[in-house]
Amino acid sequence: MSNIAVNPHILVVDDEAAIRDMVRMALEMDGFTVSDASNAHHASKVLEQEDIDLILLDWMMPGISGIDFAGRIRREGNTQVGIIMLTAKDDEDDMVRGLDVGADDYIKKPFSTKEMLSRINAVLRRLSSNQLSGDVVSAGKITIDSDQHRVLIDGENVDFSPTEFRLLHFLLTHPDRVFARDQLLDNVWGNQVYVEDRTVDVHIRRLRKVLEPHQCDNYINTVRGVGYRFSLPSH
């Protein structure tokens, strides 16, 4: 994906035809371009052939599960397509696992059209914001090029999901300031009513996990009882 299209292209991946048809109808009525796939193999073909902005991805599918497919997409370096998991699971550990593999959000089944559209638009706004800022900023070993959607650490390109990219960019450009979770939600997620405070903790954990091999995880500090801060270590 390069720039978000006027009519963003959504890929719906679900093994249940009734769900695909329902989601397609709702999205097309709201002005989206829609493709669909019944499994991960078919979805891979669509991603190769089409310019997809966001994937609505069912967690439980025969063959390759949605969670494994999301992880594969991220491992292959595709960090600019949005991924929202569709899941009947309501266990918090499952939610954390989904975000850990690189999903940007999740929707619990059954869901309303209003909720689905709200979450899709929220992720697309974040993607668009990442692309349009166009600045290059650096701190310590980290350089962020928003125009190219690249993070360099010691000159090496490091992949982040769109949400982690946005979160890292925000923290890095506001060094030494402590932000509460609700402040991060407002500034990074865009004041979305459906996003939970715990989502911030999950993404902070992911940021640190990616930064750890580069000895940069200590750039992100937890301020107990308050929130998080980006600060370069003093020597």
Secondary structure as UniProt FT lines:
FT   STRAND          9..13
FT   HELIX           17..29
FT   TURN            30..31
FT   STRAND          33..37
FT   HELIX           40..49
FT   STRAND          54..58
FT   HELIX           66..75
FT   TURN            76..77
FT   STRAND          82..87
FT   HELIX           92..100
FT   TURN            101..102
FT   STRAND          105..108
FT   HELIX           113..132
FT   STRAND          136..139
FT   TURN            140..141
FT   STRAND          142..145
FT   TURN            146..149
FT   STRAND          150..153
FT   TURN            154..155
FT   STRAND          156..158
FT   HELIX           162..172
FT   TURN            175..176
FT   STRAND          179..180
FT   HELIX           181..184
FT   HELIX           185..189
FT   TURN            193..194
FT   HELIX           197..211
FT   HELIX           212..214
FT   HELIX           217..219
FT   STRAND          220..223
FT   TURN            224..226
FT   STRAND          227..230
//
